[in-house]
Amino acid sequence: MEKFKVRHPAGLWGIAIIFYYCWFQAFYNAVRFGNMFPYDDFHDMLVGVIKNFIPILILSLTNLFIIFRVSVRLGIRKKIIIDAIGSLSATIIIGAAYVGVKVMLGFSPRFDFWIIDWPGTILNDIIILMGVELVYYFTMLLKSRDETEAAQRQALQYQYDALKAQINPHFLFNSLNLLYSLVSIDNEKSKVFIRELARMYRYVMAYQNKDLVELSEELGFLESYVSVLEIRYNNKFKVTINGEAPRNTYVVPFSMQLLIENVTKHNVISSRFPMNVTVKIDETGVTVSNPIQLRPADSAGNIGIRYLSKLYALHGKCFHVDNDNVTFTAYVPLIKNSEI
């Protein structure tokens, strides 16, 4: 057997049991006595409630204990059989104990097992058993869905981390080669290059294990990244940012890097074909667009784009791209503080 933690607050179960008692008692009274309220006065009704509610409460709690303790790993059929046998056995034991308490308190002259209306008691137990079973399987369904989503999120994060692990060393290798060339040509550019590269990798170390980052932080990283690329492409690569980051809005870390890297990977950038990327920010998202200047025999696998789409989907957001063979546009949705 496997312990299963009931996630439902005790108060909700208490309210459910009280409502169930009221419904079942009214139903039982209507069937047996032809009247849902067959009481002479308030005192008579109060005695009836005490006599009948306590067994129903104990029976409900017993069913909860049995059903949530028996593991579904045994198989649904076996679990239902075990639950039913356990519940019926508990009903008989509780009924016998109820009669025994009445004898001990002097409410009955002798122990009479058949003083209890067993058909009504068993019907009551069956209804409680079915209700708790439904709650159990619904809870298991939610738990299974949560575990599946968590597993998908973890798998995507592993893939995304692997992708970043490929991109970052590749970029660093190219950057160090460029720095080696710059040192002997332009000391000032070399200093700027080193400063921006240091800022970039400080950001990488700070956010590589985070699910989300504030847009303002990501844009600061983007500025450093673009500064390095401008030096790398001898100012033939430009990024224009229009708008400001709304407060308390978030994106997946390195979204901007992947999109800008995607531009440099798949397009020709030269004196003859300079590249101008436009980043537009509004209250709902960031739009990154660039003219298409595809390299010859470019594979355009767009692995990073596919991962970003899946990662934003896990946050309930739609990341998408448009390609009209003239302009490539990526739309990055913003995740607000209230949605985290």
Summary of the structure (lengths in Angstrom):
residues: 340
radius of gyration: 34.1
end to end distance: 36.0
largest distance: 109.9
contacts: 910
relative contact order: 0.07
helix: 64%
strand: 12%
